Amino acid sequence: MIIREKQALEHFGDFVKVVVDIDRTILAMGCELHVDCAQELEQDGSKPEHLWGANVYPISKEIDFVSLINIRPAVGNRAMEIEKPEIRSQVEAIITNLLFP
């Protein structure tokens, strides 16, 4: 499910996988794997280099920035966690704006 404006998280339970397009400021969520959400966004016109994965915990409103799609040695991200503070901030801002009232 691609989210372009505020959405409620009630029907997703305790945990939801999210992929954020930091260029288009949209996200896809609710896929079984982060790569599935990334593919959904790519089919909608997103570029892979702008997509970053995270996990959202709706009840606590916590975000962790861990996903296999984040492993990108070519851009200096060698781990599953988003390492660059500026990218983490963008991802967090987009998630917060679109998912948390």
N, C-alpha and C positions, 0 to 999 in steps of 0.2 A: 504494500500500500504506500503510494507516494503522498507525502504531506507537504503542502505549500502554504498552509495557514494553520492557525491554532487547532489542535485536536485533543480530545480527551483520551486518557490512557486506561480508563477503567476496565475495558474488556480485554486487556492484554495480560492481566495477572501480575505476578511478582517481578517479572523480568522480560525484557524485550530487546531483541537485536535491532540495531539502527545503523544505517549508512547515510552519511551526510555529504552532500555536494557543497563544498565551501565556496564555490564560485556562484552557483545559482541560488544559494541559501534555501535549499529544500532538503528533504530527507525521505528515505524509504524505511519502513519498519515492519516487524512482524514476520519476517522470513525465517525459514528454518536455519539457514546459514547466511552469514554476512555477504558472501559472494552472490547469493540469490538476490538480495536487495541491491547490490551493486549492479547486477545485470539488468534489473528492472529500471534503475536510473539511467543506465547507458542506453537502453531502448527508448527512453524518454528524451534523450539528447545530451546527457551528462558525459563529460570526458573522464576517463579512468584516473587521470592524475589529480582530479579534484575530489575524489571520493575517499572518505575515511570512515572506518568502522568504530563503533562503540556499543556499550550495553547500558540500558537504562533500567533503573529500579523504580517503578512508578510510586510505590508507597513511600519510600524514603527520599525520593527525588534525587537519588545519587546517580552518578554517571561514572563508568569506568571506560577507559580509552583503549581497550584491548580487542584486537581482531587479527586474524591471519592476513586480511587484505592490507593491513598497515605495514607489513614487512616490505620495505622498499629501499634496498641498499643504494640504489642509484640516486635517491634524493636525501640520503643520510639517515633514513629511518630503518635501522637494522633489527628492530624488535617488534613484537606484536603490539606493544603499547606505543601510542603516539608520543614521540620524544620531543618534538619541537614545541616550545611553549606557545608560539604564535598560532600554530595549527590547532593545538589543544583548545586554546581560547576561542578560536573561530567555531570549532565543533561544539564546544560547550554553549556558546552564545546562541547558535542556531537551534540546538536541542531545547535549550531553556525557553527561547522565544516561541517555538512551535508547539512544545509539549507541556510546559508548565505554566498554568495561569498565574 
